[in-house]
Amino acid sequence: MNIHIYAENRRTKKKSRKRQKPSSPIIVRAVKRTVRWARNIILILVGLSLLITLALRWINPPYTSFMIVQRVSTNLIPYKINWVAVKEISPYLLIAAVAAEDQKFPDHYGFDLKAIQSALEQNKNQKRLRGASTITQQVAKNVFLWPKKSFFRKGLEAYFALLIETLWPKWRILEVYLNVAEFGPNIFGAKNASYMHFKKSAAQLSQHEASLLAAVLPNPHKLHASQPSNYVQQRAEHISSQARSLGGAGYLESIWD
């Protein structure tokens, strides 16, 4: 009797194992299908990012991702970008922006490695992220991404910075930067900033006015170019001094090649 029960149990287990076998190929197929879908989605996103970045070499966007996100989060309507060609921007503002934000701009390929290393060392001991963004990285953030800092955003910023440096000439990067940068609460671009702060065109800016605009770039919601605090005045003077040390507008000759 016991032998009969034992034999029946073995037959039942064998049948159970046979029924379970088909589930393994189903799982494998599901995993492969998921991987294939994920790969296709990534390829599509990469392709779209390439096409959009290439198109923006010639197309001037009226709004940017940064502006739209800020509009949603603050309920303030940003001024539409009034685009101005880089040749119609005061040379003082061109060199002031570089002196203030990215003195290695003419020579690097999107990243200042020494500044990044310094920032990483500081971030190890601080909860707050300190940036080391070049002008190219700021363009990537302002055009394609959002204001809030995170390691994920920095990763995307690096990716778009590589695309921009590969697909755009240097002068175009600086042109886009000065047209999408924020120079005051919801005041985007050199043309709007020049008019709102100094009642003149971007081409007419003096060296001091250009330095004041560059001085507020790190925090345009708290720093004011037209009513500068002592800090902004001192920062503007330092930027003017740095611009002269670099050689003035002549320092940027290589970006026109």
Kinemage of the C-alpha trace (Angstrom):
@kinemage 1
@onewidth
@group {chain A} dominant
@subgroup {mainchain}
@vectorlist {calphas} color= white
{ca met a 1} P 0.000 0.000 0.000
{ca asn a 2} L 2.782 2.423 0.959
{ca ile a 3} L 4.663 1.563 -2.234
{ca his a 4} L 1.551 2.373 -4.275
{ca ile a 5} L 1.093 5.764 -2.563
{ca tyr a 6} L 4.797 6.589 -3.059
{ca ala a 7} L 4.580 5.775 -6.767
{ca glu a 8} L 1.457 7.921 -7.163
{ca asn a 9} L 3.160 10.871 -5.439
{ca arg a 10} L 6.173 10.619 -7.772
{ca arg a 11} L 3.920 10.581 -10.838
{ca thr a 12} L 2.034 13.634 -9.506
{ca lys a 13} L 5.296 15.566 -8.908
{ca lys a 14} L 6.572 14.713 -12.394
{ca lys a 15} L 3.336 15.957 -13.957
{ca ser a 16} L 3.541 19.133 -11.866
{ca arg a 17} L 7.116 19.766 -13.028
{ca lys a 18} L 6.094 19.201 -16.645
{ca arg a 19} L 3.306 21.734 -16.298
{ca gln a 20} L 5.706 24.333 -14.793
{ca lys a 21} L 8.349 24.077 -17.528
{ca pro a 22} L 6.553 26.218 -20.137
{ca ser a 23} L 6.491 29.224 -17.746
{ca ser a 24} L 10.266 29.650 -17.985
{ca pro a 25} L 10.344 30.453 -21.744
{ca ile a 26} L 7.394 32.822 -21.246
{ca ile a 27} L 9.334 34.799 -18.627
{ca val a 28} L 12.430 34.893 -20.826
{ca arg a 29} L 10.399 36.152 -23.778
{ca ala a 30} L 8.770 38.818 -21.590
{ca val a 31} L 12.158 40.017 -20.351
{ca lys a 32} L 13.569 40.135 -23.882
{ca arg a 33} L 10.503 42.040 -25.091
{ca thr a 34} L 10.855 44.561 -22.245
{ca val a 35} L 14.564 45.046 -22.979
{ca arg a 36} L 13.798 45.498 -26.680
{ca trp a 37} L 11.126 48.115 -25.933
{ca ala a 38} L 13.435 49.956 -23.533
{ca arg a 39} L 16.242 49.936 -26.113
{ca asn a 40} L 13.914 51.272 -28.819
{ca ile a 41} L 12.612 54.030 -26.544
{ca ile a 42} L 16.174 55.074 -25.658
{ca leu a 43} L 17.174 55.117 -29.338
{ca ile a 44} L 14.126 57.243 -30.200
{ca leu a 45} L 14.883 59.714 -27.392
{ca val a 46} L 18.536 59.962 -28.421
{ca gly a 47} L 17.530 60.484 -32.051
{ca leu a 48} L 15.032 63.206 -31.129
{ca ser a 49} L 17.570 64.979 -28.923
{ca leu a 50} L 20.080 64.942 -31.783
{ca leu a 51} L 17.567 66.340 -34.280
{ca ile a 52} L 16.303 69.060 -31.933
{ca thr a 53} L 19.808 70.126 -30.913
{ca leu a 54} L 20.922 70.252 -34.538
{ca ala a 55} L 17.838 72.274 -35.529
{ca leu a 56} L 18.536 74.811 -32.774
{ca arg a 57} L 21.858 75.579 -34.399
{ca trp a 58} L 19.804 77.733 -36.799
{ca ile a 59} L 16.352 78.101 -35.181
{ca asn a 60} L 15.852 80.654 -32.402
{ca pro a 61} L 13.352 79.364 -29.801
{ca pro a 62} L 10.832 81.942 -28.484
{ca tyr a 63} L 10.653 80.072 -25.168
{ca thr a 64} L 12.807 77.463 -23.442
{ca ser a 65} L 12.117 74.485 -21.196
{ca phe a 66} L 13.549 76.446 -18.248
{ca met a 67} L 11.122 79.319 -18.874
{ca ile a 68} L 8.116 77.007 -19.139
{ca val a 69} L 8.951 75.163 -15.904
{ca gln a 70} L 9.473 78.471 -14.100
{ca arg a 71} L 6.160 79.742 -15.468
{ca val a 72} L 4.351 76.708 -14.029
{ca ser a 73} L 6.102 76.841 -10.649
{ca thr a 74} L 5.834 80.612 -10.046
{ca asn a 75} L 2.691 81.569 -12.012
{ca leu a 76} L 4.682 84.489 -13.415
{ca ile a 77} L 4.536 84.941 -17.175
{ca pro a 78} L 8.068 85.370 -18.557
{ca tyr a 79} L 8.760 87.948 -21.225
{ca lys a 80} L 8.993 86.298 -24.625
{ca ile a 81} L 12.579 86.183 -25.877
{ca asn a 82} L 13.263 89.063 -28.257
{ca trp a 83} L 16.099 87.442 -30.125
{ca val a 84} L 19.166 89.457 -31.002
{ca ala a 85} L 22.064 88.247 -33.150
{ca val a 86} L 25.406 87.923 -31.393
{ca lys a 87} L 26.909 90.576 -33.698
{ca glu a 88} L 24.253 93.005 -32.429
{ca ile a 89} L 25.201 92.521 -28.779
{ca ser a 90} L 27.738 94.866 -27.212
{ca pro a 91} L 31.231 93.316 -27.209
{ca tyr a 92} L 31.408 94.445 -23.592
{ca leu a 93} L 28.576 92.074 -22.690
{ca leu a 94} L 30.121 89.178 -24.608
{ca ile a 95} L 33.405 89.383 -22.726
{ca ala a 96} L 31.712 90.276 -19.420
{ca ala a 97} L 29.625 87.095 -19.554
{ca val a 98} L 32.702 84.990 -20.292
{ca ala a 99} L 34.766 86.732 -17.602
{ca ala a 100} L 32.009 86.217 -15.044
{ca glu a 101} L 30.804 82.721 -15.870
{ca asp a 102} L 33.348 80.746 -17.885
{ca gln a 103} L 36.795 82.161 -18.599
{ca lys a 104} L 37.912 78.990 -20.391
{ca phe a 105} L 34.935 79.104 -22.765
{ca pro a 106} L 36.908 79.639 -26.023
{ca asp a 107} L 39.119 76.606 -25.387
{ca his a 108} L 37.151 73.875 -23.599
{ca tyr a 109} L 34.776 71.301 -25.060
{ca gly a 110} L 31.869 71.950 -22.736
{ca phe a 111} L 33.400 71.159 -19.357
{ca asp a 112} L 35.873 72.782 -16.983
{ca leu a 113} L 37.428 69.669 -15.427
{ca lys a 114} L 39.307 71.535 -12.693
{ca ala a 115} L 36.145 73.346 -11.604
{ca ile a 116} L 34.202 70.065 -11.621
{ca gln a 117} L 36.840 68.364 -9.456
{ca ser a 118} L 36.764 71.249 -6.990
{ca ala a 119} L 32.953 71.146 -6.843
{ca leu a 120} L 32.915 67.374 -6.276
{ca glu a 121} L 35.321 67.713 -3.362
{ca gln a 122} L 33.116 70.357 -1.768
{ca asn a 123} L 29.928 68.375 -2.405
{ca lys a 124} L 31.325 65.389 -0.479
{ca asn a 125} L 31.137 67.417 2.713
{ca gln a 126} L 27.963 69.370 1.949
{ca lys a 127} L 24.341 68.381 1.442
{ca arg a 128} L 23.926 71.295 -0.937
{ca leu a 129} L 25.185 70.767 -4.493
{ca arg a 130} L 27.704 73.330 -5.737
{ca gly a 131} L 27.768 73.718 -9.463
{ca ala a 132} L 30.725 74.073 -11.810
{ca ser a 133} L 28.745 74.787 -14.939
{ca thr a 134} L 30.336 76.205 -18.052
{ca ile a 135} L 28.404 78.474 -20.394
{ca thr a 136} L 27.704 75.418 -22.559
{ca gln a 137} L 26.242 73.519 -19.606
{ca gln a 138} L 24.107 76.518 -18.680
{ca val a 139} L 22.767 76.629 -22.236
{ca ala a 140} L 21.929 72.919 -21.974
{ca lys a 141} L 20.075 73.521 -18.710
{ca asn a 142} L 18.256 76.656 -19.833
{ca val a 143} L 17.152 75.352 -23.231
{ca phe a 144} L 16.346 71.697 -22.504
{ca leu a 145} L 16.005 71.118 -18.747
{ca trp a 146} L 14.625 72.593 -15.506
{ca pro a 147} L 15.857 74.805 -12.620
{ca lys a 148} L 15.961 72.326 -9.702
{ca lys a 149} L 19.395 70.850 -9.036
{ca ser a 150} L 19.933 67.083 -8.888
{ca phe a 151} L 22.522 64.552 -10.009
{ca phe a 152} L 20.041 63.302 -12.625
{ca arg a 153} L 19.700 66.783 -14.117
{ca lys a 154} L 23.472 67.222 -14.084
{ca gly a 155} L 23.802 63.975 -16.027
{ca leu a 156} L 21.344 65.144 -18.680
{ca glu a 157} L 23.046 68.538 -18.687
{ca ala a 158} L 26.373 66.872 -19.473
{ca tyr a 159} L 24.780 64.864 -22.300
{ca phe a 160} L 23.219 67.932 -23.933
{ca ala a 161} L 26.420 69.930 -23.405
{ca leu a 162} L 28.302 67.314 -25.430
{ca leu a 163} L 25.708 67.523 -28.202
{ca ile a 164} L 25.840 71.317 -28.232
{ca glu a 165} L 29.641 71.455 -28.366
{ca thr a 166} L 29.617 68.900 -31.186
{ca leu a 167} L 26.849 70.435 -33.294
{ca trp a 168} L 27.122 74.203 -32.688
{ca pro a 169} L 29.972 76.648 -33.300
{ca lys a 170} L 31.223 78.519 -30.239
{ca trp a 171} L 29.741 81.833 -31.321
{ca arg a 172} L 26.289 80.220 -31.547
{ca ile a 173} L 26.628 78.831 -28.023
{ca leu a 174} L 27.400 82.308 -26.679
{ca glu a 175} L 24.589 83.821 -28.762
{ca val a 176} L 22.028 81.370 -27.395
{ca tyr a 177} L 23.339 81.817 -23.864
{ca leu a 178} L 22.909 85.592 -23.912
{ca asn a 179} L 19.440 85.263 -25.424
{ca val a 180} L 18.071 82.725 -22.930
{ca ala a 181} L 19.895 83.709 -19.716
{ca glu a 182} L 17.801 85.337 -16.992
{ca phe a 183} L 18.929 88.857 -16.029
{ca gly a 184} L 16.108 89.650 -13.607
{ca pro a 185} L 12.831 88.114 -12.419
{ca asn a 186} L 11.390 86.647 -15.650
{ca ile a 187} L 13.584 88.938 -17.776
{ca phe a 188} L 15.197 86.607 -20.303
{ca gly a 189} L 17.743 87.574 -22.912
{ca ala a 190} L 20.139 90.459 -23.482
{ca lys a 191} L 17.661 92.493 -25.532
{ca asn a 192} L 14.925 92.438 -22.888
{ca ala a 193} L 17.450 92.994 -20.098
{ca ser a 194} L 19.091 95.981 -21.800
{ca tyr a 195} L 15.748 97.676 -22.315
{ca met a 196} L 14.243 96.821 -18.925
{ca his a 197} L 17.321 97.834 -16.921
{ca phe a 198} L 18.921 100.606 -18.997
{ca lys a 199} L 16.344 101.649 -21.622
{ca lys a 200} L 18.691 100.945 -24.517
{ca ser a 201} L 19.505 98.252 -27.037
{ca ala a 202} L 21.901 95.399 -26.325
{ca ala a 203} L 24.356 96.920 -28.815
{ca gln a 204} L 24.527 100.209 -26.875
{ca leu a 205} L 25.562 98.795 -23.498
{ca ser a 206} L 28.599 100.396 -21.903
{ca gln a 207} L 31.311 98.368 -20.218
{ca his a 208} L 29.908 99.153 -16.763
{ca glu a 209} L 26.333 98.301 -17.758
{ca ala a 210} L 27.467 95.045 -19.346
{ca ser a 211} L 29.368 94.141 -16.190
{ca leu a 212} L 26.303 94.883 -14.060
{ca leu a 213} L 24.204 92.528 -16.188
{ca ala a 214} L 26.855 89.817 -15.941
{ca ala a 215} L 27.065 90.363 -12.191
{ca val a 216} L 23.436 89.344 -11.610
{ca leu a 217} L 23.597 86.105 -13.638
{ca pro a 218} L 24.217 83.791 -10.649
{ca asn a 219} L 21.023 84.936 -8.882
{ca pro a 220} L 18.828 87.197 -11.032
{ca his a 221} L 15.892 87.025 -8.593
{ca lys a 222} L 17.868 88.610 -5.754
{ca leu a 223} L 20.496 90.703 -7.535
{ca his a 224} L 19.508 93.808 -9.512
{ca ala a 225} L 21.440 95.409 -12.355
{ca ser a 226} L 19.567 98.719 -12.540
{ca gln a 227} L 19.498 99.245 -8.760
{ca pro a 228} L 22.711 97.488 -7.764
{ca ser a 229} L 23.646 96.785 -4.173
{ca asn a 230} L 27.200 97.305 -2.961
{ca tyr a 231} L 27.805 93.610 -3.577
{ca val a 232} L 26.633 93.849 -7.196
{ca gln a 233} L 28.723 96.997 -7.753
{ca gln a 234} L 31.827 95.286 -6.385
{ca arg a 235} L 31.146 92.169 -8.410
{ca ala a 236} L 30.676 94.271 -11.578
{ca glu a 237} L 33.996 96.035 -10.965
{ca his a 238} L 35.702 92.672 -10.505
{ca ile a 239} L 34.159 91.392 -13.759
{ca ser a 240} L 35.376 94.492 -15.619
{ca ser a 241} L 38.862 93.917 -14.225
{ca gln a 242} L 38.793 90.256 -15.242
{ca ala a 243} L 37.574 91.163 -18.737
{ca arg a 244} L 40.479 93.571 -19.185
{ca ser a 245} L 42.932 90.965 -17.876
{ca leu a 246} L 41.686 88.476 -20.456
{ca gly a 247} L 42.331 91.005 -23.211
{ca gly a 248} L 38.875 92.462 -23.744
{ca ala a 249} L 36.763 91.500 -26.731
{ca gly a 250} L 39.892 90.287 -28.541
{ca tyr a 251} L 39.968 87.304 -26.187
{ca leu a 252} L 36.971 85.897 -28.086
{ca glu a 253} L 38.473 86.126 -31.587
{ca ser a 254} L 38.803 82.345 -31.868
{ca ile a 255} L 35.069 81.699 -31.395
{ca trp a 256} L 34.241 83.288 -34.762
{ca asp a 257} L 36.159 80.662 -36.741
